């Protein structure tokens, strides 16, 4: 059956053939691009979370097993750098804060805490939008470890 416009009634007018495919692609792109951006962004934030958790855990372990507080702090900083780089961030992306419950820090039975903060940059955002949206997501992790109470006091 053919209608007055020359096209069949099921297909619609001849000038509109194929427009459903174009509309579908337009709507799909409008929905797909933000979804892909969301997945990429969440992946980077999750990587930052993994880096912060691992860095805090390793920093505490490096500190409580060190021979001195100075050496422990250096080892903790190195552990944070390794954990941060391991997840694809810049070397200096992680900030470490060490806290001790006793003085000197490695007193037997004392607690050592480590807090690692990482600023995860949002992907593909130019600096021009700095005032309107945040350009990074802060991720923070904290861990506490106990110095072995059966060891000698270390400076």
N, CA, C and O atoms as a GROMACS GRO file, in nm:
protein
  620
    1UNK      N    1   0.083  -0.118   0.000
    1UNK     CA    2   0.000   0.000   0.000
    1UNK      C    3   0.087   0.124   0.000
    1UNK      O    4   0.185   0.134   0.074
    2UNK      N    5   0.050   0.212  -0.080
    2UNK     CA    6   0.127   0.334  -0.096
    2UNK      C    7   0.037   0.453  -0.064
    2UNK      O    8  -0.077   0.458  -0.109
    3UNK      N    9   0.088   0.549   0.014
    3UNK     CA   10   0.010   0.667   0.049
    3UNK      C   11   0.027   0.774  -0.054
    3UNK      O   12   0.098   0.755  -0.153
    4UNK      N   13  -0.037   0.889  -0.034
    4UNK     CA   14  -0.030   0.997  -0.131
    4UNK      C   15   0.110   1.057  -0.147
    4UNK      O   16   0.139   1.115  -0.251
    5UNK      N   17   0.196   1.045  -0.047
    5UNK     CA   18   0.330   1.105  -0.057
    5UNK      C   19   0.427   1.015  -0.130
    5UNK      O   20   0.542   1.054  -0.148
    6UNK      N   21   0.388   0.898  -0.171
    6UNK     CA   22   0.477   0.809  -0.244
    6UNK      C   23   0.539   0.703  -0.154
    6UNK      O   24   0.588   0.603  -0.206
    7UNK      N   25   0.541   0.719  -0.023
    7UNK     CA   26   0.598   0.618   0.064
    7UNK      C   27   0.489   0.528   0.118
    7UNK      O   28   0.371   0.560   0.109
    8UNK      N   29   0.527   0.418   0.170
    8UNK     CA   30   0.427   0.329   0.227
    8UNK      C   31   0.382   0.386   0.361
    8UNK      O   32   0.452   0.466   0.421
    9UNK      N   33   0.266   0.344   0.408
    9UNK     CA   34   0.213   0.398   0.533
    9UNK      C   35   0.296   0.355   0.653
    9UNK      O   36   0.303   0.429   0.751
   10UNK      N   37   0.359   0.239   0.649
   10UNK     CA   38   0.439   0.191   0.761
   10UNK      C   39   0.569   0.271   0.774
   10UNK      O   40   0.617   0.291   0.886
   11UNK      N   41   0.625   0.315   0.663
   11UNK     CA   42   0.752   0.386   0.666
   11UNK      C   43   0.738   0.535   0.689
   11UNK      O   44   0.836   0.598   0.729
   12UNK      N   45   0.626   0.594   0.667
   12UNK     CA   46   0.607   0.738   0.676
   12UNK      C   47   0.646   0.802   0.545
   12UNK      O   48   0.677   0.732   0.449
   13UNK      N   49   0.646   0.933   0.539
   13UNK     CA   50   0.683   1.004   0.416
   13UNK      C   51   0.827   0.974   0.376
   13UNK      O   52   0.912   0.946   0.460
   14UNK      N   53   0.853   0.980   0.247
   14UNK     CA   54   0.984   0.943   0.194
   14UNK      C   55   1.095   1.032   0.248
   14UNK      O   56   1.208   0.985   0.259
   15UNK      N   57   1.069   1.157   0.283
   15UNK     CA   58   1.171   1.248   0.334
   15UNK      C   59   1.214   1.216   0.476
   15UNK      O   60   1.318   1.266   0.520
   16UNK      N   61   1.139   1.137   0.548
   16UNK     CA   62   1.171   1.108   0.688
   16UNK      C   63   1.229   0.969   0.707
   16UNK      O   64   1.250   0.927   0.821
   17UNK      N   65   1.255   0.898   0.602
   17UNK     CA   66   1.314   0.765   0.616
   17UNK      C   67   1.456   0.778   0.670
   17UNK      O   68   1.535   0.857   0.619
   18UNK      N   69   1.488   0.700   0.774
   18UNK     CA   70   1.621   0.702   0.834
   18UNK      C   71   1.634   0.802   0.947
   18UNK      O   72   1.738   0.803   1.014
   19UNK      N   73   1.536   0.887   0.971
   19UNK     CA   74   1.550   0.987   1.076
   19UNK      C   75   1.545   0.925   1.215
   19UNK      O   76   1.600   0.982   1.309
   20UNK      N   77   1.480   0.810   1.230
   20UNK     CA   78   1.477   0.743   1.361
   20UNK      C   79   1.618   0.701   1.402
   20UNK      O   80   1.652   0.710   1.520
   21UNK      N   81   1.698   0.657   1.308
   21UNK     CA   82   1.835   0.617   1.339
   21UNK      C   83   1.916   0.739   1.383
   21UNK      O   84   1.995   0.728   1.477
   22UNK      N   85   1.901   0.851   1.320
   22UNK     CA   86   1.973   0.972   1.356
   22UNK      C   87   1.929   1.020   1.494
   22UNK      O   88   2.013   1.060   1.576
   23UNK      N   89   1.800   1.016   1.521
   23UNK     CA   90   1.749   1.056   1.652
   23UNK      C   91   1.802   0.962   1.761
   23UNK      O   92   1.839   1.007   1.869
   24UNK      N   93   1.805   0.833   1.733
   24UNK     CA   94   1.857   0.737   1.830
   24UNK      C   95   2.004   0.766   1.860
   24UNK      O   96   2.045   0.765   1.976
   25UNK      N   97   2.083   0.790   1.756
   25UNK     CA   98   2.225   0.819   1.778
   25UNK      C   99   2.243   0.949   1.856
   25UNK      O  100   2.331   0.957   1.942
   26UNK      N  101   2.162   1.049   1.828
   26UNK     CA  102   2.171   1.175   1.901
   26UNK      C  103   2.140   1.157   2.048
   26UNK      O  104   2.214   1.206   2.134
   27UNK      N  105   2.033   1.087   2.078
   27UNK     CA  106   1.996   1.063   2.217
   27UNK      C  107   2.098   0.974   2.286
   27UNK      O  108   2.133   0.997   2.402
   28UNK      N  109   2.147   0.873   2.216
   28UNK     CA  110   2.246   0.783   2.274
   28UNK      C  111   2.374   0.859   2.309
   28UNK      O  112   2.432   0.835   2.415
   29UNK      N  113   2.419   0.949   2.223
   29UNK     CA  114   2.539   1.026   2.252
   29UNK      C  115   2.516   1.121   2.369
   29UNK      O  116   2.605   1.138   2.453
   30UNK      N  117   2.401   1.182   2.374
   30UNK     CA  118   2.370   1.274   2.484
   30UNK      C  119   2.371   1.200   2.617
   30UNK      O  120   2.412   1.256   2.718
   31UNK      N  121   2.327   1.076   2.620
   31UNK     CA  122   2.327   0.998   2.743
   31UNK      C  123   2.459   0.927   2.767
   31UNK      O  124   2.499   0.908   2.882
   32UNK      N  125   2.527   0.887   2.662
   32UNK     CA  126   2.647   0.806   2.676
   32UNK      C  127   2.769   0.886   2.721
   32UNK      O  128   2.848   0.838   2.802
   33UNK      N  129   2.785   1.006   2.671
   33UNK     CA  130   2.903   1.086   2.704
   33UNK      C  131   2.909   1.116   2.855
   33UNK      O  132   3.014   1.095   2.915
   34UNK      N  133   2.802   1.165   2.918
   34UNK     CA  134   2.811   1.186   3.064
   34UNK      C  135   2.831   1.056   3.141
   34UNK      O  136   2.899   1.055   3.244
   35UNK      N  137   2.774   0.947   3.094
   35UNK     CA  138   2.790   0.819   3.162
   35UNK      C  139   2.935   0.772   3.157
   35UNK      O  140   2.988   0.724   3.257
   36UNK      N  141   2.999   0.786   3.043
   36UNK     CA  142   3.140   0.748   3.030
   36UNK      C  143   3.227   0.837   3.118
   36UNK      O  144   3.320   0.789   3.182
   37UNK      N  145   3.197   0.968   3.121
   37UNK     CA  146   3.273   1.060   3.206
   37UNK      C  147   3.257   1.022   3.353
   37UNK      O  148   3.354   1.026   3.429
   38UNK      N  149   3.136   0.987   3.394
   38UNK     CA  150   3.111   0.946   3.532
   38UNK      C  151   3.190   0.820   3.568
   38UNK      O  152   3.247   0.812   3.676
   39UNK      N  153   3.193   0.724   3.478
   39UNK     CA  154   3.267   0.600   3.504
   39UNK      C  155   3.416   0.627   3.515
   39UNK      O  156   3.483   0.573   3.603
   40UNK      N  157   3.470   0.711   3.427
   40UNK     CA  158   3.613   0.744   3.432
   40UNK      C  159   3.646   0.819   3.561
   40UNK      O  160   3.747   0.791   3.626
   41UNK      N  161   3.561   0.914   3.598
   41UNK     CA  162   3.584   0.991   3.719
   41UNK      C  163   3.577   0.902   3.843
   41UNK      O  164   3.663   0.913   3.931
   42UNK      N  165   3.478   0.817   3.851
   42UNK     CA  166   3.468   0.726   3.965
   42UNK      C  167   3.586   0.630   3.972
   42UNK      O  168   3.631   0.594   4.081
   43UNK      N  169   3.636   0.589   3.857
   43UNK     CA  170   3.755   0.504   3.855
   43UNK      C  171   3.877   0.575   3.912
   43UNK      O  172   3.954   0.515   3.986
   44UNK      N  173   3.895   0.703   3.878
   44UNK     CA  174   4.008   0.779   3.932
   44UNK      C  175   3.994   0.802   4.083
   44UNK      O  176   4.092   0.794   4.157
   45UNK      N  177   3.871   0.831   4.128
   45UNK     CA  178   3.849   0.850   4.272
   45UNK      C  179   3.875   0.719   4.346
   45UNK      O  180   3.932   0.720   4.455
   46UNK      N  181   3.832   0.608   4.289
   46UNK     CA  182   3.858   0.478   4.352
   46UNK      C  183   4.007   0.449   4.357
   46UNK      O  184   4.056   0.395   4.456
   47UNK      N  185   4.079   0.483   4.252
   47UNK     CA  186   4.225   0.466   4.252
   47UNK      C  187   4.289   0.552   4.361
   47UNK      O  188   4.383   0.509   4.427
   48UNK      N  189   4.239   0.673   4.379
   48UNK     CA  190   4.288   0.759   4.485
   48UNK      C  191   4.261   0.701   4.623
   48UNK      O  192   4.343   0.712   4.714
   49UNK      N  193   4.144   0.639   4.638
   49UNK     CA  194   4.110   0.576   4.765
   49UNK      C  195   4.202   0.458   4.792
   49UNK      O  196   4.252   0.442   4.904
   50UNK      N  197   4.226   0.375   4.692
   50UNK     CA  198   4.319   0.263   4.707
   50UNK      C  199   4.459   0.314   4.744
   50UNK      O  200   4.525   0.258   4.831
   51UNK      N  201   4.503   0.420   4.677
   51UNK     CA  202   4.635   0.474   4.703
   51UNK      C  203   4.645   0.528   4.845
   51UNK      O  204   4.744   0.503   4.914
   52UNK      N  205   4.544   0.600   4.891
   52UNK     CA  206   4.547   0.657   5.026
   52UNK      C  207   4.544   0.548   5.132
   52UNK      O  208   4.619   0.555   5.230
   53UNK      N  209   4.459   0.448   5.115
   53UNK     CA  210   4.451   0.339   5.212
   53UNK      C  211   4.583   0.261   5.219
   53UNK      O  212   4.634   0.234   5.328
   54UNK      N  213   4.636   0.225   5.104
   54UNK     CA  214   4.762   0.151   5.102
   54UNK      C  215   4.878   0.233   5.155
   54UNK      O  216   4.965   0.180   5.224
   55UNK      N  217   4.880   0.361   5.124
   55UNK     CA  218   4.988   0.447   5.169
   55UNK      C  219   4.984   0.463   5.320
   55UNK      O  220   5.088   0.459   5.385
   56UNK      N  221   4.866   0.482   5.378
   56UNK     CA  222   4.855   0.497   5.523
   56UNK      C  223   4.897   0.368   5.594
   56UNK      O  224   4.970   0.373   5.694
   57UNK      N  225   4.852   0.255   5.544
   57UNK     CA  226   4.889   0.126   5.603
   57UNK      C  227   5.040   0.104   5.598
   57UNK      O  228   5.101   0.066   5.697
   58UNK      N  229   5.099   0.128   5.481
   58UNK     CA  230   5.243   0.106   5.465
   58UNK      C  231   5.326   0.207   5.544
   58UNK      O  232   5.434   0.174   5.593
   59UNK      N  233   5.276   0.330   5.556
   59UNK     CA  234   5.349   0.432   5.631
   59UNK      C  235   5.356   0.395   5.779
   59UNK      O  236   5.461   0.409   5.841
   60UNK      N  237   5.247   0.348   5.836
   60UNK     CA  238   5.247   0.307   5.976
   60UNK      C  239   5.339   0.188   5.996
   60UNK      O  240   5.417   0.184   6.091
   61UNK      N  241   5.330   0.092   5.906
   61UNK     CA  242   5.416  -0.026   5.917
   61UNK      C  243   5.564   0.013   5.907
   61UNK      O  244   5.647  -0.038   5.982
   62UNK      N  245   5.597   0.104   5.816
   62UNK     CA  246   5.736   0.147   5.800
   62UNK      C  247   5.783   0.223   5.924
   62UNK      O  248   5.899   0.212   5.964
   63UNK      N  249   5.696   0.298   5.984
   63UNK     CA  250   5.733   0.378   6.101
   63UNK      C  251   5.757   0.290   6.224
   63UNK      O  252   5.858   0.306   6.292
   64UNK      N  253   5.665   0.199   6.254
   64UNK     CA  254   5.678   0.122   6.378
   64UNK      C  255   5.789   0.017   6.371
   64UNK      O  256   5.832  -0.033   6.475
   65UNK      N  257   5.835  -0.017   6.253
   65UNK     CA  258   5.943  -0.116   6.241
   65UNK      C  259   6.080  -0.053   6.219
   65UNK      O  260   6.179  -0.124   6.200
   66UNK      N  261   6.087   0.080   6.221
   66UNK     CA  262   6.213   0.150   6.193
   66UNK      C  263   6.305   0.148   6.314
   66UNK      O  264   6.262   0.122   6.426
   67UNK      N  265   6.433   0.176   6.290
   67UNK     CA  266   6.533   0.181   6.397
   67UNK      C  267   6.531   0.313   6.471
   67UNK      O  268   6.574   0.320   6.587
   68UNK      N  269   6.481   0.419   6.406
   68UNK     CA  270   6.471   0.550   6.472
   68UNK      C  271   6.353   0.626   6.412
   68UNK      O  272   6.302   0.590   6.306
   69UNK      N  273   6.311   0.730   6.482
   69UNK     CA  274   6.197   0.809   6.432
   69UNK      C  275   6.229   0.877   6.300
   69UNK      O  276   6.144   0.884   6.211
   70UNK      N  277   6.351   0.928   6.288
   70UNK     CA  278   6.391   0.994   6.163
   70UNK      C  279   6.392   0.898   6.046
   70UNK      O  280   6.342   0.930   5.938
   71UNK      N  281   6.450   0.780   6.068
   71UNK     CA  282   6.453   0.680   5.961
   71UNK      C  283   6.311   0.631   5.930
   71UNK      O  284   6.278   0.605   5.814
   72UNK      N  285   6.228   0.619   6.033
   72UNK     CA  286   6.090   0.575   6.012
   72UNK      C  287   6.011   0.676   5.931
   72UNK      O  288   5.933   0.638   5.843
   73UNK      N  289   6.031   0.803   5.960
   73UNK     CA  290   5.960   0.907   5.884
   73UNK      C  291   6.003   0.906   5.737
   73UNK      O  292   5.920   0.923   5.648
   74UNK      N  293   6.131   0.888   5.713
   74UNK     CA  294   6.180   0.881   5.575
   74UNK      C  295   6.124   0.759   5.503
   74UNK      O  296   6.082   0.767   5.387
   75UNK      N  297   6.123   0.645   5.573
   75UNK     CA  298   6.065   0.523   5.513
   75UNK      C  299   5.916   0.540   5.488
   75UNK      O  300   5.865   0.491   5.387
   76UNK      N  301   5.846   0.607   5.579
   76UNK     CA  302   5.702   0.629   5.562
   76UNK      C  303   5.675   0.718   5.440
   76UNK      O  304   5.583   0.691   5.363
   77UNK      N  305   5.755   0.823   5.424
   77UNK     CA  306   5.740   0.910   5.306
   77UNK      C  307   5.764   0.832   5.178
   77UNK      O  308   5.692   0.849   5.079
   78UNK      N  309   5.866   0.746   5.178
   78UNK     CA  310   5.895   0.664   5.060
   78UNK      C  311   5.780   0.567   5.032
   78UNK      O  312   5.745   0.545   4.916
   79UNK      N  313   5.722   0.511   5.136
   79UNK     CA  314   5.610   0.419   5.118
   79UNK      C  315   5.489   0.491   5.058
   79UNK      O  316   5.419   0.435   4.974
   80UNK      N  317   5.466   0.614   5.101
   80UNK     CA  318   5.355   0.692   5.046
   80UNK      C  319   5.381   0.723   4.899
   80UNK      O  320   5.290   0.710   4.817
   81UNK      N  321   5.502   0.763   4.865
   81UNK     CA  322   5.534   0.792   4.724
   81UNK      C  323   5.512   0.669   4.636
   81UNK      O  324   5.458   0.679   4.526
   82UNK      N  325   5.555   0.553   4.684
   82UNK     CA  326   5.540   0.430   4.606
   82UNK      C  327   5.393   0.395   4.587
   82UNK      O  328   5.351   0.361   4.476
   83UNK      N  329   5.315   0.404   4.695
   83UNK     CA  330   5.173   0.369   4.687
   83UNK      C  331   5.097   0.465   4.595
   83UNK      O  332   5.008   0.423   4.522
   84UNK      N  333   5.133   0.592   4.599
   84UNK     CA  334   5.065   0.692   4.515
   84UNK      C  335   5.102   0.673   4.368
   84UNK      O  336   5.015   0.678   4.281
   85UNK      N  337   5.230   0.651   4.341
   85UNK     CA  338   5.273   0.628   4.203
   85UNK      C  339   5.215   0.498   4.148
   85UNK      O  340   5.187   0.487   4.028
   86UNK      N  341   5.198   0.401   4.235
   86UNK     CA  342   5.145   0.271   4.193
   86UNK      C  343   5.004   0.282   4.135
   86UNK      O  344   4.965   0.202   4.050
   87UNK      N  345   4.928   0.380   4.180
   87UNK     CA  346   4.792   0.400   4.129
   87UNK      C  347   4.786   0.506   4.018
   87UNK      O  348   4.677   0.544   3.977
   88UNK      N  349   4.900   0.552   3.970
   88UNK     CA  350   4.903   0.641   3.854
   88UNK      C  351   4.895   0.789   3.887
   88UNK      O  352   4.862   0.868   3.799
   89UNK      N  353   4.925   0.828   4.009
   89UNK     CA  354   4.924   0.969   4.045
   89UNK      C  355   5.066   1.023   4.047
   89UNK      O  356   5.162   0.946   4.044
   90UNK      N  357   5.078   1.155   4.053
   90UNK     CA  358   5.210   1.218   4.059
   90UNK      C  359   5.278   1.183   4.191
   90UNK      O  360   5.210   1.154   4.290
   91UNK      N  361   5.411   1.187   4.192
   91UNK     CA  362   5.488   1.152   4.312
   91UNK      C  363   5.448   1.230   4.434
   91UNK      O  364   5.440   1.176   4.544
   92UNK      N  365   5.422   1.358   4.415
   92UNK     CA  366   5.393   1.446   4.528
   92UNK      C  367   5.244   1.465   4.551
   92UNK      O  368   5.204   1.561   4.617
   93UNK      N  369   5.161   1.377   4.499
   93UNK     CA  370   5.015   1.390   4.514
   93UNK      C  371   4.968   1.357   4.654
   93UNK      O  372   4.863   1.405   4.697
   94UNK      N  373   5.041   1.276   4.726
   94UNK     CA  374   4.999   1.234   4.860
   94UNK      C  375   5.070   1.315   4.968
   94UNK      O  376   5.191   1.334   4.964
   95UNK      N  377   4.991   1.362   5.066
   95UNK     CA  378   5.047   1.434   5.180
   95UNK      C  379   5.035   1.346   5.304
   95UNK      O  380   4.926   1.300   5.337
   96UNK      N  381   5.147   1.324   5.372
   96UNK     CA  382   5.152   1.236   5.488
   96UNK      C  383   5.164   1.318   5.615
   96UNK      O  384   5.244   1.412   5.623
   97UNK      N  385   5.084   1.282   5.715
   97UNK     CA  386   5.094   1.340   5.848
   97UNK      C  387   5.112   1.227   5.947
   97UNK      O  388   5.028   1.137   5.954
   98UNK      N  389   5.220   1.230   6.024
   98UNK     CA  390   5.246   1.127   6.125
   98UNK      C  391   5.218   1.186   6.263
   98UNK      O  392   5.252   1.301   6.291
   99UNK      N  393   5.156   1.105   6.348
   99UNK     CA  394   5.125   1.147   6.485
   99UNK      C  395   5.169   1.037   6.581
   99UNK      O  396   5.150   0.918   6.554
  100UNK      N  397   5.228   1.078   6.691
  100UNK     CA  398   5.275   0.981   6.790
  100UNK      C  399   5.208   1.007   6.925
  100UNK      O  400   5.180   1.122   6.960
  101UNK      N  401   5.183   0.899   6.999
  101UNK     CA  402   5.118   0.914   7.129
  101UNK      C  403   5.217   0.936   7.241
  101UNK      O  404   5.178   0.976   7.351
  102UNK      N  405   5.344   0.911   7.216
  102UNK     CA  406   5.446   0.926   7.319
  102UNK      C  407   5.568   0.995   7.261
  102UNK      O  408   5.584   1.006   7.139
  103UNK      N  409   5.653   1.041   7.352
  103UNK     CA  410   5.778   1.102   7.307
  103UNK      C  411   5.891   1.030   7.378
  103UNK      O  412   5.891   1.025   7.501
  104UNK      N  413   5.986   0.973   7.310
  104UNK     CA  414   6.003   0.969   7.165
  104UNK      C  415   5.895   0.885   7.097
  104UNK      O  416   5.824   0.807   7.161
  105UNK      N  417   5.887   0.903   6.970
  105UNK     CA  418   5.777   0.844   6.894
  105UNK      C  419   5.773   0.692   6.902
  105UNK      O  420   5.666   0.632   6.908
  106UNK      N  421   5.888   0.630   6.901
  106UNK     CA  422   5.893   0.483   6.900
  106UNK      C  423   5.910   0.425   7.040
  106UNK      O  424   5.988   0.332   7.060
  107UNK      N  425   5.838   0.479   7.136
  107UNK     CA  426   5.837   0.426   7.272
  107UNK      C  427   5.760   0.295   7.273
  107UNK      O  428   5.653   0.287   7.214
  108UNK      N  429   5.812   0.192   7.338
  108UNK     CA  430   5.741   0.063   7.341
  108UNK      C  431   5.597   0.077   7.393
  108UNK      O  432   5.574   0.138   7.497
  109UNK      N  433   5.504   0.020   7.320
  109UNK     CA  434   5.362   0.026   7.356
  109UNK      C  435   5.292   0.152   7.308
  109UNK      O  436   5.170   0.163   7.322
  110UNK      N  437   5.365   0.246   7.251
  110UNK     CA  438   5.305   0.370   7.202
  110UNK      C  439   5.233   0.349   7.069
  110UNK      O  440   5.256   0.250   6.999
  111UNK      N  441   5.149   0.442   7.037
  111UNK     CA  442   5.074   0.435   6.911
  111UNK      C  443   5.130   0.536   6.811
  111UNK      O  444   5.170   0.646   6.847
  112UNK      N  445   5.132   0.495   6.687
  112UNK     CA  446   5.174   0.581   6.577
  112UNK      C  447   5.060   0.588   6.477
  112UNK      O  448   5.008   0.485   6.434
  113UNK      N  449   5.020   0.708   6.442
  113UNK     CA  450   4.912   0.727   6.346
  113UNK      C  451   4.963   0.792   6.220
  113UNK      O  452   5.054   0.875   6.223
  114UNK      N  453   4.904   0.754   6.108
  114UNK     CA  454   4.939   0.814   5.979
  114UNK      C  455   4.812   0.854   5.908
  114UNK      O  456   4.716   0.777   5.900
  115UNK      N  457   4.810   0.975   5.857
  115UNK     CA  458   4.698   1.025   5.777
  115UNK      C  459   4.754   1.062   5.641
  115UNK      O  460   4.849   1.140   5.631
  116UNK      N  461   4.696   1.007   5.536
  116UNK     CA  462   4.738   1.037   5.400
  116UNK      C  463   4.623   1.104   5.327
  116UNK      O  464   4.511   1.054   5.327
  117UNK      N  465   4.651   1.217   5.266
  117UNK     CA  466   4.550   1.293   5.191
  117UNK      C  467   4.597   1.307   5.047
  117UNK      O  468   4.710   1.347   5.020
  118UNK      N  469   4.507   1.273   4.956
  118UNK     CA  470   4.537   1.282   4.813
  118UNK      C  471   4.429   1.365   4.746
  118UNK      O  472   4.310   1.343   4.768
  119UNK      N  473   4.471   1.461   4.664
  119UNK     CA  474   4.378   1.540   4.583
  119UNK      C  475   4.369   1.472   4.447
  119UNK      O  476   4.465   1.475   4.370
  120UNK      N  477   4.255   1.412   4.417
  120UNK     CA  478   4.235   1.341   4.291
  120UNK      C  479   4.182   1.440   4.188
  120UNK      O  480   4.069   1.488   4.203
  121UNK      N  481   4.259   1.473   4.085
  121UNK     CA  482   4.211   1.569   3.985
  121UNK      C  483   4.100   1.508   3.900
  121UNK      O  484   4.106   1.391   3.861
  122UNK      N  485   3.998   1.588   3.871
  122UNK     CA  486   3.891   1.543   3.783
  122UNK      C  487   3.941   1.545   3.639
  122UNK      O  488   4.005   1.642   3.598
  123UNK      N  489   3.913   1.440   3.563
  123UNK     CA  490   3.968   1.433   3.427
  123UNK      C  491   3.900   1.530   3.331
  123UNK      O  492   3.780   1.558   3.341
  124UNK      N  493   3.980   1.581   3.238
  124UNK     CA  494   3.934   1.661   3.124
  124UNK      C  495   3.870   1.794   3.160
  124UNK      O  496   3.797   1.849   3.078
  125UNK      N  497   3.894   1.847   3.281
  125UNK     CA  498   3.839   1.978   3.316
  125UNK      C  499   3.946   2.085   3.294
  125UNK      O  500   4.056   2.073   3.348
  126UNK      N  501   3.916   2.188   3.216
  126UNK     CA  502   4.013   2.295   3.195
  126UNK      C  503   4.018   2.388   3.316
  126UNK      O  504   3.926   2.391   3.397
  127UNK      N  505   4.126   2.465   3.327
  127UNK     CA  506   4.140   2.559   3.438
  127UNK      C  507   4.039   2.673   3.431
  127UNK      O  508   4.017   2.741   3.531
  128UNK      N  509   3.976   2.694   3.316
  128UNK     CA  510   3.881   2.802   3.300
  128UNK      C  511   3.756   2.784   3.387
  128UNK      O  512   3.687   2.882   3.416
  129UNK      N  513   3.726   2.662   3.427
  129UNK     CA  514   3.607   2.638   3.509
  129UNK      C  515   3.640   2.634   3.659
  129UNK      O  516   3.559   2.588   3.739
  130UNK      N  517   3.758   2.682   3.696
  130UNK     CA  518   3.805   2.673   3.834
  130UNK      C  519   3.708   2.738   3.933
  130UNK      O  520   3.689   2.682   4.041
  131UNK      N  521   3.647   2.847   3.904
  131UNK     CA  522   3.556   2.914   3.997
  131UNK      C  523   3.421   2.848   4.009
  131UNK      O  524   3.353   2.866   4.110
  132UNK      N  525   3.380   2.771   3.910
  132UNK     CA  526   3.245   2.716   3.908
  132UNK      C  527   3.237   2.575   3.966
  132UNK      O  528   3.140   2.543   4.035
  133UNK      N  529   3.334   2.494   3.940
  133UNK     CA  530   3.332   2.356   3.989
  133UNK      C  531   3.468   2.324   4.051
  133UNK      O  532   3.570   2.380   4.011
  134UNK      N  533   3.471   2.235   4.148
  134UNK     CA  534   3.600   2.194   4.203
  134UNK      C  535   3.677   2.111   4.100
  134UNK      O  536   3.618   2.033   4.026
  135UNK      N  537   3.807   2.129   4.097
  135UNK     CA  538   3.890   2.057   3.999
  135UNK      C  539   3.949   1.929   4.055
  135UNK      O  540   4.018   1.856   3.983
  136UNK      N  541   3.923   1.902   4.182
  136UNK     CA  542   3.976   1.779   4.242
  136UNK      C  543   3.884   1.732   4.354
  136UNK      O  544   3.804   1.808   4.409
  137UNK      N  545   3.899   1.605   4.387
  137UNK     CA  546   3.824   1.545   4.495
  137UNK      C  547   3.924   1.502   4.602
  137UNK      O  548   4.014   1.422   4.574
  138UNK      N  549   3.910   1.553   4.725
  138UNK     CA  550   4.003   1.511   4.830
  138UNK      C  551   3.967   1.372   4.884
  138UNK      O  552   3.851   1.343   4.911
  139UNK      N  553   4.068   1.289   4.897
  139UNK     CA  554   4.051   1.154   4.953
  139UNK      C  555   4.149   1.142   5.068
  139UNK      O  556   4.266   1.179   5.055
  140UNK      N  557   4.102   1.090   5.180
  140UNK     CA  558   4.187   1.082   5.298
  140UNK      C  559   4.171   0.946   5.365
  140UNK      O  560   4.062   0.890   5.369
  141UNK      N  561   4.281   0.894   5.416
  141UNK     CA  562   4.279   0.766   5.487
  141UNK      C  563   4.370   0.778   5.609
  141UNK      O  564   4.474   0.844   5.605
  142UNK      N  565   4.329   0.712   5.717
  142UNK     CA  566   4.407   0.716   5.841
  142UNK      C  567   4.425   0.574   5.893
  142UNK      O  568   4.334   0.491   5.885
  143UNK      N  569   4.542   0.548   5.948
  143UNK     CA  570   4.572   0.418   6.009
  143UNK      C  571   4.651   0.442   6.137
  143UNK      O  572   4.721   0.542   6.150
  144UNK      N  573   4.639   0.350   6.230
  144UNK     CA  574   4.712   0.356   6.356
  144UNK      C  575   4.780   0.223   6.378
  144UNK      O  576   4.723   0.117   6.353
  145UNK      N  577   4.902   0.229   6.426
  145UNK     CA  578   4.977   0.108   6.459
  145UNK      C  579   5.040   0.122   6.596
  145UNK      O  580   5.062   0.233   6.644
  146UNK      N  581   5.068   0.011   6.658
  146UNK     CA  582   5.128   0.010   6.791
  146UNK      C  583   5.272  -0.037   6.781
  146UNK      O  584   5.304  -0.134   6.713
  147UNK      N  585   5.359   0.035   6.851
  147UNK     CA  586   5.499  -0.004   6.859
  147UNK      C  587   5.507  -0.126   6.951
  147UNK      O  588   5.444  -0.128   7.057
  148UNK      N  589   5.583  -0.225   6.911
  148UNK     CA  590   5.596  -0.347   6.990
  148UNK      C  591   5.641  -0.314   7.132
  148UNK      O  592   5.743  -0.247   7.151
  149UNK      N  593   5.568  -0.359   7.230
  149UNK     CA  594   5.600  -0.321   7.368
  149UNK      C  595   5.717  -0.400   7.425
  149UNK      O  596   5.768  -0.365   7.531
  150UNK      N  597   5.761  -0.505   7.358
  150UNK     CA  598   5.872  -0.586   7.407
  150UNK      C  599   6.004  -0.550   7.339
  150UNK      O  600   6.101  -0.625   7.346
  151UNK      N  601   6.006  -0.437   7.274
  151UNK     CA  602   6.129  -0.391   7.211
  151UNK      C  603   6.190  -0.278   7.294
  151UNK      O  604   6.128  -0.229   7.388
  152UNK      N  605   6.310  -0.239   7.259
  152UNK     CA  606   6.374  -0.129   7.331
  152UNK      C  607   6.321   0.004   7.278
  152UNK      O  608   6.270   0.012   7.166
  153UNK      N  609   6.333   0.106   7.360
  153UNK     CA  610   6.292   0.241   7.317
  153UNK      C  611   6.389   0.289   7.209
  153UNK      O  612   6.510   0.273   7.221
  154UNK      N  613   6.335   0.348   7.106
  154UNK     CA  614   6.418   0.398   6.995
  154UNK      C  615   6.398   0.547   6.982
  154UNK      O  616   6.285   0.596   6.995
  155UNK      N  617   6.505   0.620   6.956
  155UNK     CA  618   6.494   0.768   6.948
  155UNK      C  619   6.414   0.814   6.829
  155UNK      O  620   6.396   0.935   6.810
   0.00000   0.00000   0.00000
